[in-house]
Amino acid sequence: MTELVFSVFDHGTLARERMQELLQEFERQEGIRVRLEVISWDVGWPRLVEFALYHHGPDVSEVGNTWIMDLVHMNALDPFTREEITSITEGVRFFEPSWNSCVTSEGGTRSVWAIPWSGDVRVVYYRRDLLKNAGVDENGAFATPTAFEQTLKRLKENGVTTPIAMQTLRSRISVHNMAAWVWGAGGDFISEDSKRILFHQGVSLEAIKSYFRLVRYLGPEPLHTDAETDQAFWLGEANAAVLLSGYWVIQVADMPDHVRKNIGLTQLPGMSFVGGHNLVVWKHSRQRMAAIRLIKFLNSQEAEQGVYPHYGLPIRENGWTQPPFNTSEFAIFRASLNSGRSFPNSPLWALVEKRLADLMPDLWAQVIENPEDSDSIVETQLTNVARRLEMAISG
């Protein structure tokens, strides 16, 4: 019997159980056995690099959608053929931002290196009761960065201890959230030809300054990790009024009633970053035809209940017709997945994202220490990083 190895990240016990059930059904239908390899998040990227460099490991893997081009430039992937894409998708369209994360167009050649599998997008959570007490109309309260900051100011003036719960340690999520401010202002991080750095100048710089001015509303004891900020909001701790987070928050089972009944959701100001996970077939796999059949099965309507929401959000329209996704709360996520954008598929972007993610904790530490000087701190630090990146590009 043909056997494949399929690696996924550790999305929890329930996700693992659901995937094992799916793979057993796939074996029953196709006569192909699949061994599941679960990779912990803290070693996720190093493990993928190991597969790429040593040409040994799984046949199929779940990978973050911003990592595709790194693997392409390691010569670890072959593009999907038109016949393979037709077989997998069967004419069903993926949401455009998710599909774009899999595709490159260079020299007139269009290549598809991965197949979208799940989506991830951040939205604004807020406490309706706290906004009402502060005299803030929730309609439009977070529509623009200016409105966003004004809402937090009103909350603070009304005695809310932590107007916004934001993580301040190293995390690519900080870069993802900040992107909404940059794109919404009409700016960008790098040029379309991927040859120039843009985040340290013009509207991009002003947007990032605006993002870091939110430091004034983090509260007396700023939180550090995503887990801390999520928990502070859904437990109602520290009077946390606003949170930027994902779909899992509305699914928390033990959320206090006074918090749950007052939760509101809306899209990030500007344009949301659309993240998520794609499926790749490794170049070293000797079972490509079987791997294509597995990816087709994992993207089928039959597999949806086992995949979503355990591995992320649906990235095709047909996935949003059944519970829990056919609700008003999840409609906000669907709208963001459709209207947002992914980061560019270029070798430069991977370096830019890493440098910005490395910089974020230092930036937060400095602006927390000197909130009134946040604009000058941000400009100085971004200019320094941009110059180093430009030197690396020219070199």
Contacts in CASP RR format, 6 or more apart in sequence:
PFRMAT RR
TARGET T0000
AUTHOR 0000-0000-0000
METHOD contacts of the structure
MODEL  1
MTELVFSVFDHGTLARERMQELLQEFERQEGIRVRLEVISWDVGWPRLVE
FALYHHGPDVSEVGNTWIMDLVHMNALDPFTREEITSITEGVRFFEPSWN
SCVTSEGGTRSVWAIPWSGDVRVVYYRRDLLKNAGVDENGAFATPTAFEQ
TLKRLKENGVTTPIAMQTLRSRISVHNMAAWVWGAGGDFISEDSKRILFH
QGVSLEAIKSYFRLVRYLGPEPLHTDAETDQAFWLGEANAAVLLSGYWVI
QVADMPDHVRKNIGLTQLPGMSFVGGHNLVVWKHSRQRMAAIRLIKFLNS
QEAEQGVYPHYGLPIRENGWTQPPFNTSEFAIFRASLNSGRSFPNSPLWA
LVEKRLADLMPDLWAQVIENPEDSDSIVETQLTNVARRLEMAISG
1 31 0 8 1.000
1 32 0 8 1.000
1 33 0 8 1.000
2 31 0 8 1.000
2 32 0 8 1.000
2 33 0 8 1.000
2 287 0 8 1.000
2 290 0 8 1.000
3 32 0 8 1.000
3 33 0 8 1.000
3 34 0 8 1.000
3 35 0 8 1.000
3 287 0 8 1.000
4 32 0 8 1.000
4 33 0 8 1.000
4 34 0 8 1.000
4 35 0 8 1.000
4 58 0 8 1.000
4 59 0 8 1.000
4 60 0 8 1.000
4 285 0 8 1.000
4 287 0 8 1.000
4 290 0 8 1.000
4 291 0 8 1.000
4 294 0 8 1.000
5 34 0 8 1.000
5 35 0 8 1.000
5 37 0 8 1.000
5 57 0 8 1.000
5 58 0 8 1.000
5 59 0 8 1.000
5 60 0 8 1.000
6 23 0 8 1.000
6 34 0 8 1.000
6 35 0 8 1.000
6 36 0 8 1.000
6 37 0 8 1.000
6 58 0 8 1.000
6 59 0 8 1.000
6 60 0 8 1.000
6 61 0 8 1.000
6 294 0 8 1.000
7 36 0 8 1.000
7 37 0 8 1.000
7 38 0 8 1.000
7 39 0 8 1.000
7 47 0 8 1.000
7 51 0 8 1.000
7 57 0 8 1.000
7 58 0 8 1.000
7 60 0 8 1.000
7 61 0 8 1.000
7 62 0 8 1.000
8 15 0 8 1.000
8 19 0 8 1.000
8 36 0 8 1.000
8 37 0 8 1.000
8 38 0 8 1.000
8 39 0 8 1.000
8 61 0 8 1.000
8 62 0 8 1.000
8 311 0 8 1.000
9 38 0 8 1.000
9 39 0 8 1.000
9 40 0 8 1.000
9 41 0 8 1.000
9 44 0 8 1.000
9 62 0 8 1.000
9 277 0 8 1.000
10 16 0 8 1.000
10 38 0 8 1.000
10 39 0 8 1.000
10 40 0 8 1.000
10 41 0 8 1.000
11 310 0 8 1.000
11 311 0 8 1.000
11 312 0 8 1.000
12 310 0 8 1.000
14 310 0 8 1.000
15 310 0 8 1.000
15 311 0 8 1.000
16 36 0 8 1.000
16 38 0 8 1.000
18 305 0 8 1.000
18 306 0 8 1.000
18 307 0 8 1.000
18 310 0 8 1.000
19 36 0 8 1.000
19 306 0 8 1.000
19 307 0 8 1.000
19 310 0 8 1.000
19 311 0 8 1.000
20 36 0 8 1.000
21 306 0 8 1.000
22 297 0 8 1.000
22 298 0 8 1.000
22 303 0 8 1.000
22 306 0 8 1.000
22 307 0 8 1.000
23 34 0 8 1.000
23 36 0 8 1.000
25 302 0 8 1.000
26 32 0 8 1.000
26 34 0 8 1.000
26 294 0 8 1.000
26 297 0 8 1.000
27 33 0 8 1.000
27 34 0 8 1.000
29 297 0 8 1.000
30 290 0 8 1.000
30 293 0 8 1.000
30 297 0 8 1.000
32 290 0 8 1.000
32 293 0 8 1.000
32 294 0 8 1.000
34 294 0 8 1.000
37 58 0 8 1.000
39 47 0 8 1.000
45 67 0 8 1.000
48 61 0 8 1.000
48 63 0 8 1.000
48 67 0 8 1.000
48 71 0 8 1.000
49 74 0 8 1.000
51 57 0 8 1.000
51 58 0 8 1.000
51 61 0 8 1.000
51 76 0 8 1.000
51 282 0 8 1.000
51 284 0 8 1.000
52 71 0 8 1.000
52 74 0 8 1.000
52 75 0 8 1.000
52 76 0 8 1.000
52 282 0 8 1.000
53 74 0 8 1.000
53 76 0 8 1.000
55 76 0 8 1.000
55 282 0 8 1.000
55 283 0 8 1.000
55 284 0 8 1.000
56 284 0 8 1.000
57 282 0 8 1.000
57 284 0 8 1.000
58 282 0 8 1.000
58 285 0 8 1.000
59 281 0 8 1.000
59 282 0 8 1.000
59 285 0 8 1.000
59 287 0 8 1.000
59 288 0 8 1.000
59 290 0 8 1.000
59 291 0 8 1.000
59 294 0 8 1.000
60 279 0 8 1.000
60 280 0 8 1.000
60 281 0 8 1.000
60 282 0 8 1.000
60 285 0 8 1.000
60 291 0 8 1.000
60 294 0 8 1.000
60 295 0 8 1.000
61 279 0 8 1.000
61 280 0 8 1.000
61 282 0 8 1.000
62 117 0 8 1.000
62 277 0 8 1.000
62 278 0 8 1.000
62 279 0 8 1.000
62 311 0 8 1.000
63 71 0 8 1.000
63 114 0 8 1.000
63 277 0 8 1.000
63 278 0 8 1.000
63 279 0 8 1.000
63 280 0 8 1.000
64 275 0 8 1.000
64 276 0 8 1.000
64 277 0 8 1.000
64 278 0 8 1.000
65 98 0 8 1.000
65 101 0 8 1.000
65 102 0 8 1.000
65 114 0 8 1.000
65 116 0 8 1.000
65 119 0 8 1.000
65 275 0 8 1.000
65 276 0 8 1.000
65 277 0 8 1.000
65 278 0 8 1.000
65 342 0 8 1.000
66 101 0 8 1.000
66 172 0 8 1.000
66 275 0 8 1.000
66 342 0 8 1.000
66 343 0 8 1.000
66 349 0 8 1.000
66 350 0 8 1.000
66 353 0 8 1.000
67 350 0 8 1.000
68 77 0 8 1.000
68 101 0 8 1.000
68 102 0 8 1.000
68 113 0 8 1.000
68 114 0 8 1.000
68 278 0 8 1.000
68 280 0 8 1.000
68 345 0 8 1.000
69 104 0 8 1.000
69 113 0 8 1.000
69 345 0 8 1.000
69 346 0 8 1.000
69 347 0 8 1.000
69 349 0 8 1.000
69 350 0 8 1.000
70 347 0 8 1.000
70 350 0 8 1.000
71 77 0 8 1.000
71 113 0 8 1.000
71 280 0 8 1.000
72 104 0 8 1.000
72 113 0 8 1.000
73 347 0 8 1.000
75 283 0 8 1.000
76 282 0 8 1.000
76 283 0 8 1.000
76 284 0 8 1.000
77 113 0 8 1.000
77 114 0 8 1.000
77 280 0 8 1.000
77 281 0 8 1.000
77 282 0 8 1.000
77 283 0 8 1.000
78 281 0 8 1.000
78 283 0 8 1.000
79 111 0 8 1.000
79 112 0 8 1.000
79 113 0 8 1.000
80 88 0 8 1.000
80 112 0 8 1.000
80 113 0 8 1.000
80 114 0 8 1.000
80 115 0 8 1.000
80 281 0 8 1.000
84 292 0 8 1.000
85 112 0 8 1.000
85 115 0 8 1.000
87 292 0 8 1.000
87 296 0 8 1.000
88 115 0 8 1.000
88 292 0 8 1.000
88 295 0 8 1.000
88 296 0 8 1.000
88 299 0 8 1.000
89 115 0 8 1.000
89 299 0 8 1.000
90 296 0 8 1.000
92 316 0 8 1.000
92 318 0 8 1.000
93 99 0 8 1.000
93 316 0 8 1.000
93 317 0 8 1.000
94 116 0 8 1.000
94 315 0 8 1.000
94 316 0 8 1.000
95 116 0 8 1.000
95 274 0 8 1.000
95 315 0 8 1.000
95 316 0 8 1.000
95 337 0 8 1.000
95 338 0 8 1.000
96 338 0 8 1.000
97 274 0 8 1.000
97 275 0 8 1.000
97 337 0 8 1.000
97 338 0 8 1.000
97 340 0 8 1.000
97 341 0 8 1.000
97 342 0 8 1.000
98 116 0 8 1.000
98 119 0 8 1.000
98 274 0 8 1.000
98 275 0 8 1.000
98 276 0 8 1.000
98 278 0 8 1.000
98 315 0 8 1.000
98 337 0 8 1.000
98 342 0 8 1.000
99 116 0 8 1.000
100 341 0 8 1.000
100 342 0 8 1.000
100 345 0 8 1.000
101 114 0 8 1.000
101 116 0 8 1.000
101 274 0 8 1.000
101 275 0 8 1.000
101 276 0 8 1.000
101 278 0 8 1.000
101 342 0 8 1.000
101 343 0 8 1.000
101 345 0 8 1.000
102 112 0 8 1.000
102 113 0 8 1.000
102 114 0 8 1.000
102 115 0 8 1.000
102 116 0 8 1.000
102 278 0 8 1.000
103 110 0 8 1.000
103 111 0 8 1.000
103 112 0 8 1.000
103 113 0 8 1.000
103 345 0 8 1.000
104 110 0 8 1.000
104 111 0 8 1.000
104 113 0 8 1.000
104 345 0 8 1.000
105 111 0 8 1.000
113 280 0 8 1.000
114 278 0 8 1.000
114 279 0 8 1.000
114 280 0 8 1.000
115 278 0 8 1.000
115 279 0 8 1.000
115 280 0 8 1.000
115 295 0 8 1.000
115 299 0 8 1.000
116 278 0 8 1.000
116 279 0 8 1.000
116 315 0 8 1.000
117 276 0 8 1.000
117 277 0 8 1.000
117 278 0 8 1.000
117 279 0 8 1.000
117 298 0 8 1.000
117 299 0 8 1.000
117 307 0 8 1.000
117 311 0 8 1.000
117 315 0 8 1.000
118 276 0 8 1.000
118 277 0 8 1.000
118 307 0 8 1.000
118 308 0 8 1.000
118 311 0 8 1.000
118 312 0 8 1.000
118 313 0 8 1.000
118 314 0 8 1.000
118 315 0 8 1.000
119 274 0 8 1.000
119 275 0 8 1.000
119 276 0 8 1.000
119 277 0 8 1.000
119 312 0 8 1.000
119 313 0 8 1.000
119 314 0 8 1.000
119 315 0 8 1.000
119 337 0 8 1.000
120 246 0 8 1.000
120 274 0 8 1.000
120 275 0 8 1.000
120 276 0 8 1.000
120 277 0 8 1.000
120 312 0 8 1.000
120 313 0 8 1.000
121 246 0 8 1.000
121 272 0 8 1.000
121 273 0 8 1.000
121 274 0 8 1.000
121 275 0 8 1.000
121 313 0 8 1.000
121 333 0 8 1.000
121 336 0 8 1.000
121 337 0 8 1.000
121 340 0 8 1.000
122 173 0 8 1.000
122 176 0 8 1.000
122 177 0 8 1.000
122 180 0 8 1.000
122 244 0 8 1.000
122 245 0 8 1.000
122 246 0 8 1.000
122 268 0 8 1.000
122 272 0 8 1.000
122 273 0 8 1.000
122 336 0 8 1.000
123 244 0 8 1.000
123 245 0 8 1.000
123 246 0 8 1.000
123 265 0 8 1.000
123 266 0 8 1.000
123 267 0 8 1.000
123 268 0 8 1.000
123 272 0 8 1.000
123 332 0 8 1.000
123 333 0 8 1.000
123 336 0 8 1.000
124 142 0 8 1.000
124 148 0 8 1.000
124 242 0 8 1.000
124 243 0 8 1.000
124 244 0 8 1.000
124 265 0 8 1.000
124 266 0 8 1.000
124 267 0 8 1.000
124 268 0 8 1.000
125 233 0 8 1.000
125 242 0 8 1.000
125 243 0 8 1.000
125 244 0 8 1.000
125 245 0 8 1.000
125 249 0 8 1.000
125 263 0 8 1.000
125 264 0 8 1.000
125 265 0 8 1.000
126 138 0 8 1.000
126 141 0 8 1.000
126 142 0 8 1.000
126 241 0 8 1.000
126 242 0 8 1.000
126 243 0 8 1.000
126 263 0 8 1.000
126 264 0 8 1.000
126 265 0 8 1.000
126 266 0 8 1.000
127 240 0 8 1.000
127 241 0 8 1.000
127 242 0 8 1.000
127 259 0 8 1.000
127 262 0 8 1.000
127 263 0 8 1.000
127 264 0 8 1.000
128 138 0 8 1.000
128 262 0 8 1.000
128 263 0 8 1.000
128 264 0 8 1.000
129 258 0 8 1.000
129 262 0 8 1.000
130 155 0 8 1.000
130 158 0 8 1.000
130 160 0 8 1.000
130 239 0 8 1.000
130 241 0 8 1.000
130 262 0 8 1.000
131 137 0 8 1.000
131 138 0 8 1.000
131 141 0 8 1.000
131 151 0 8 1.000
131 155 0 8 1.000
131 241 0 8 1.000
132 138 0 8 1.000
133 158 0 8 1.000
134 154 0 8 1.000
134 155 0 8 1.000
134 157 0 8 1.000
134 158 0 8 1.000
134 160 0 8 1.000
135 154 0 8 1.000
135 158 0 8 1.000
136 151 0 8 1.000
136 154 0 8 1.000
136 155 0 8 1.000
138 264 0 8 1.000
138 266 0 8 1.000
140 147 0 8 1.000
140 266 0 8 1.000
141 147 0 8 1.000
141 148 0 8 1.000
141 151 0 8 1.000
141 266 0 8 1.000
142 148 0 8 1.000
142 151 0 8 1.000
142 242 0 8 1.000
142 266 0 8 1.000
142 268 0 8 1.000
142 269 0 8 1.000
143 266 0 8 1.000
143 269 0 8 1.000
144 269 0 8 1.000
144 270 0 8 1.000
145 181 0 8 1.000
145 184 0 8 1.000
145 185 0 8 1.000
145 207 0 8 1.000
145 210 0 8 1.000
145 211 0 8 1.000
145 269 0 8 1.000
145 270 0 8 1.000
146 210 0 8 1.000
147 269 0 8 1.000
148 214 0 8 1.000
148 269 0 8 1.000
149 210 0 8 1.000
149 213 0 8 1.000
149 214 0 8 1.000
149 217 0 8 1.000
151 242 0 8 1.000
152 163 0 8 1.000
152 164 0 8 1.000
152 214 0 8 1.000
152 216 0 8 1.000
152 217 0 8 1.000
152 241 0 8 1.000
152 242 0 8 1.000
153 163 0 8 1.000
153 216 0 8 1.000
153 217 0 8 1.000
155 163 0 8 1.000
155 217 0 8 1.000
155 241 0 8 1.000
155 242 0 8 1.000
156 163 0 8 1.000
156 216 0 8 1.000
156 217 0 8 1.000
159 239 0 8 1.000
160 239 0 8 1.000
160 241 0 8 1.000
161 219 0 8 1.000
161 220 0 8 1.000
161 238 0 8 1.000
161 239 0 8 1.000
161 240 0 8 1.000
162 217 0 8 1.000
162 218 0 8 1.000
162 219 0 8 1.000
162 232 0 8 1.000
162 238 0 8 1.000
162 239 0 8 1.000
162 240 0 8 1.000
162 241 0 8 1.000
163 217 0 8 1.000
163 218 0 8 1.000
163 219 0 8 1.000
163 241 0 8 1.000
163 242 0 8 1.000
164 214 0 8 1.000
164 217 0 8 1.000
164 218 0 8 1.000
164 240 0 8 1.000
164 241 0 8 1.000
164 242 0 8 1.000
164 243 0 8 1.000
164 244 0 8 1.000
165 218 0 8 1.000
165 223 0 8 1.000
165 228 0 8 1.000
165 229 0 8 1.000
165 230 0 8 1.000
165 232 0 8 1.000
165 233 0 8 1.000
165 238 0 8 1.000
165 240 0 8 1.000
165 242 0 8 1.000
165 243 0 8 1.000
166 214 0 8 1.000
166 218 0 8 1.000
166 222 0 8 1.000
166 223 0 8 1.000
166 229 0 8 1.000
166 244 0 8 1.000
167 173 0 8 1.000
167 174 0 8 1.000
167 223 0 8 1.000
167 224 0 8 1.000
167 225 0 8 1.000
167 226 0 8 1.000
167 228 0 8 1.000
167 229 0 8 1.000
168 174 0 8 1.000
168 218 0 8 1.000
168 222 0 8 1.000
168 223 0 8 1.000
168 224 0 8 1.000
168 360 0 8 1.000
168 361 0 8 1.000
168 364 0 8 1.000
168 365 0 8 1.000
168 368 0 8 1.000
169 224 0 8 1.000
169 225 0 8 1.000
169 361 0 8 1.000
169 364 0 8 1.000
170 357 0 8 1.000
170 358 0 8 1.000
170 360 0 8 1.000
170 361 0 8 1.000
171 225 0 8 1.000
171 226 0 8 1.000
171 357 0 8 1.000
171 360 0 8 1.000
172 353 0 8 1.000
172 357 0 8 1.000
173 226 0 8 1.000
174 357 0 8 1.000
174 360 0 8 1.000
174 364 0 8 1.000
175 353 0 8 1.000
175 356 0 8 1.000
175 357 0 8 1.000
175 360 0 8 1.000
176 273 0 8 1.000
176 275 0 8 1.000
177 211 0 8 1.000
177 244 0 8 1.000
177 268 0 8 1.000
177 273 0 8 1.000
178 208 0 8 1.000
178 211 0 8 1.000
179 189 0 8 1.000
179 271 0 8 1.000
179 272 0 8 1.000
179 273 0 8 1.000
179 343 0 8 1.000
180 268 0 8 1.000
180 269 0 8 1.000
180 270 0 8 1.000
180 271 0 8 1.000
180 272 0 8 1.000
180 273 0 8 1.000
181 207 0 8 1.000
181 208 0 8 1.000
181 210 0 8 1.000
181 211 0 8 1.000
181 269 0 8 1.000
181 270 0 8 1.000
182 188 0 8 1.000
182 189 0 8 1.000
182 199 0 8 1.000
182 204 0 8 1.000
182 207 0 8 1.000
182 208 0 8 1.000
183 270 0 8 1.000
183 271 0 8 1.000
183 341 0 8 1.000
184 207 0 8 1.000
184 269 0 8 1.000
184 270 0 8 1.000
184 271 0 8 1.000
185 203 0 8 1.000
185 204 0 8 1.000
185 206 0 8 1.000
185 207 0 8 1.000
185 210 0 8 1.000
185 270 0 8 1.000
186 203 0 8 1.000
186 204 0 8 1.000
186 207 0 8 1.000
187 198 0 8 1.000
187 202 0 8 1.000
187 203 0 8 1.000
187 204 0 8 1.000
187 207 0 8 1.000
188 198 0 8 1.000
188 199 0 8 1.000
188 204 0 8 1.000
189 197 0 8 1.000
189 198 0 8 1.000
189 199 0 8 1.000
189 204 0 8 1.000
189 343 0 8 1.000
189 349 0 8 1.000
189 352 0 8 1.000
189 356 0 8 1.000
190 196 0 8 1.000
190 197 0 8 1.000
190 198 0 8 1.000
190 199 0 8 1.000
190 344 0 8 1.000
190 346 0 8 1.000
190 348 0 8 1.000
190 349 0 8 1.000
190 352 0 8 1.000
191 197 0 8 1.000
191 198 0 8 1.000
192 344 0 8 1.000
194 344 0 8 1.000
194 346 0 8 1.000
194 347 0 8 1.000
194 348 0 8 1.000
194 349 0 8 1.000
195 348 0 8 1.000
195 393 0 8 1.000
196 390 0 8 1.000
197 352 0 8 1.000
197 386 0 8 1.000
197 389 0 8 1.000
197 390 0 8 1.000
197 393 0 8 1.000
198 204 0 8 1.000
199 205 0 8 1.000
199 208 0 8 1.000
199 352 0 8 1.000
199 356 0 8 1.000
199 382 0 8 1.000
199 386 0 8 1.000
200 379 0 8 1.000
200 382 0 8 1.000
200 383 0 8 1.000
200 385 0 8 1.000
200 386 0 8 1.000
201 386 0 8 1.000
205 378 0 8 1.000
205 379 0 8 1.000
205 382 0 8 1.000
208 378 0 8 1.000
208 382 0 8 1.000
209 374 0 8 1.000
209 375 0 8 1.000
209 378 0 8 1.000
209 379 0 8 1.000
212 363 0 8 1.000
212 364 0 8 1.000
212 367 0 8 1.000
212 374 0 8 1.000
212 375 0 8 1.000
212 377 0 8 1.000
212 378 0 8 1.000
213 374 0 8 1.000
213 375 0 8 1.000
215 364 0 8 1.000
215 367 0 8 1.000
215 368 0 8 1.000
215 371 0 8 1.000
215 374 0 8 1.000
216 371 0 8 1.000
218 368 0 8 1.000
219 238 0 8 1.000
221 238 0 8 1.000
222 364 0 8 1.000
222 368 0 8 1.000
223 229 0 8 1.000
223 232 0 8 1.000
226 245 0 8 1.000
229 240 0 8 1.000
229 243 0 8 1.000
229 245 0 8 1.000
230 243 0 8 1.000
230 245 0 8 1.000
230 248 0 8 1.000
230 249 0 8 1.000
231 237 0 8 1.000
232 238 0 8 1.000
232 240 0 8 1.000
232 243 0 8 1.000
233 240 0 8 1.000
233 242 0 8 1.000
233 243 0 8 1.000
233 245 0 8 1.000
233 249 0 8 1.000
233 259 0 8 1.000
234 249 0 8 1.000
234 252 0 8 1.000
234 255 0 8 1.000
234 259 0 8 1.000
235 255 0 8 1.000
235 256 0 8 1.000
235 259 0 8 1.000
236 256 0 8 1.000
236 259 0 8 1.000
243 249 0 8 1.000
244 268 0 8 1.000
246 333 0 8 1.000
247 309 0 8 1.000
247 312 0 8 1.000
247 313 0 8 1.000
247 330 0 8 1.000
247 333 0 8 1.000
248 309 0 8 1.000
250 263 0 8 1.000
250 265 0 8 1.000
250 329 0 8 1.000
250 330 0 8 1.000
251 309 0 8 1.000
251 324 0 8 1.000
265 329 0 8 1.000
265 332 0 8 1.000
266 332 0 8 1.000
267 332 0 8 1.000
267 335 0 8 1.000
267 336 0 8 1.000
267 339 0 8 1.000
268 336 0 8 1.000
271 339 0 8 1.000
271 340 0 8 1.000
271 341 0 8 1.000
272 336 0 8 1.000
272 339 0 8 1.000
272 340 0 8 1.000
272 341 0 8 1.000
273 340 0 8 1.000
273 341 0 8 1.000
273 342 0 8 1.000
273 343 0 8 1.000
274 336 0 8 1.000
274 337 0 8 1.000
274 340 0 8 1.000
274 341 0 8 1.000
274 342 0 8 1.000
275 342 0 8 1.000
276 312 0 8 1.000
277 311 0 8 1.000
277 312 0 8 1.000
279 295 0 8 1.000
279 298 0 8 1.000
279 299 0 8 1.000
281 288 0 8 1.000
281 291 0 8 1.000
281 292 0 8 1.000
281 295 0 8 1.000
285 291 0 8 1.000
297 303 0 8 1.000
298 307 0 8 1.000
299 316 0 8 1.000
301 318 0 8 1.000
301 319 0 8 1.000
304 314 0 8 1.000
304 318 0 8 1.000
304 319 0 8 1.000
304 322 0 8 1.000
305 322 0 8 1.000
308 314 0 8 1.000
308 319 0 8 1.000
308 325 0 8 1.000
309 324 0 8 1.000
309 325 0 8 1.000
313 325 0 8 1.000
313 333 0 8 1.000
313 334 0 8 1.000
313 337 0 8 1.000
314 320 0 8 1.000
314 325 0 8 1.000
315 337 0 8 1.000
319 325 0 8 1.000
320 326 0 8 1.000
320 330 0 8 1.000
320 334 0 8 1.000
324 330 0 8 1.000
325 334 0 8 1.000
343 349 0 8 1.000
343 353 0 8 1.000
348 393 0 8 1.000
351 389 0 8 1.000
351 392 0 8 1.000
352 389 0 8 1.000
355 385 0 8 1.000
355 388 0 8 1.000
355 389 0 8 1.000
356 385 0 8 1.000
359 381 0 8 1.000
359 382 0 8 1.000
359 385 0 8 1.000
362 381 0 8 1.000
363 377 0 8 1.000
363 378 0 8 1.000
363 381 0 8 1.000
366 377 0 8 1.000
366 381 0 8 1.000
367 373 0 8 1.000
367 374 0 8 1.000
367 377 0 8 1.000
367 378 0 8 1.000
370 377 0 8 1.000
END
